[in-house]
Amino acid sequence: MATDYDAPRNKDEDHETESLQALQVQRGGAQTAHIDVEDSDTAEGMDLPGADLSNEELVVQVIPAQDDEFTCSSCFLVRHRSQVAREKNGMLFCKDCEG
């Protein structure tokens, strides 16, 4: 007879407790879920749409375009020169936009 090694192993005495009710009693009845909530997950950490952000200051470091970069005239993303697919009237287009 072939043996299924992936099947759960039960002893002969365990066959009598295989009913659903018996398994629930063994596990202690209803199980409760534990939710881990961090401080950043609270309502204070979320920005709501339409919220007044006029008093907030945005701090971003702007890096000037490098010599080996260009701005696509279609999607306006800064790309590496190797991504140039077409140049028309002095405007450069990337491979994604032209693909």
N, C-alpha and C positions, 0 to 999 in steps of 0.2 A: 504494500500500500504506500502511495506517495505521501510525503509529509509537506504541508504548507507551513513554511517557517515564518511567513508574514502574519499568519492568523494569531489572534491573542490566545495565550495559553491558559487554560482553566484546569484546575484539579477536579477530580471526580466529585468531591464534596461540594464544589461550587456550582454544579449544575442545578441545584434546587433553588438558587437565589438569582437565576437569570431573568426573572420577570421584571418588567419595567418598575412596578411598585417596589419590589425588593431592592432594586438598584437605587431608587430615589431615597429609600429609607437608609441605606448604607451611606449615601453621600450626605445625609443630614437634611434632606428636604430641599427647600428652595435655596438657591445659591444667589448671592448678591454680587454685583459687579462693583469694582473699585475704580473710580475715575481719578486720575492724577491731574490736578489743576495747578498750573504755575501762576505766579503773580502776573506774568505778561499776558496771560489768557483772560484776564478780567476785563470788565467793560471799560475801565479807564485806559487800557492799552489799545483800544480799537478806535479808529477814525470812522465816523459815520458819514455817509454821503450827504452833502449839503451842509456840513458842519462849518462854522465860522472859523476859518484859519487865518484871519487877517493879522492876528498878533503873533503868528508863528514866523520864525526866520529860517529860511532854507540855506544851509551851508553846503556848497558843492565846490570841489576843487576842479577847475577847468584847465585842461591840458591843451595847449595849442596843437594844431594839426602838424604832423611830422612830414618830412620830405617824401617819405614813401607811402603816404596816405592820400586819399581823395574822398570827396563827398559825392555820393551818387545823386544825380539830378532827378531821379525818379523817387527813390525811397528816402533820400536825405540821410542815409547812414554813412558813417565814416568807415571806409574800407581800405585794405592794403592795395597797393598798385597792381598786384598780381590778379586782383579781382575785376579789373577793367575789361569789359566786354565790347564796348563801343564808345566812340567819341563822335559827337555830332555838334557842329557849330560851337566848339569849345566846351561843350558840356559832356561830362563823363557818366557812363551808365555801368552798373555792376552786372556780374554774371547772373545773379539771382533775378534781377528785373528783366534782363534780356533773355533768360533761359526759357 
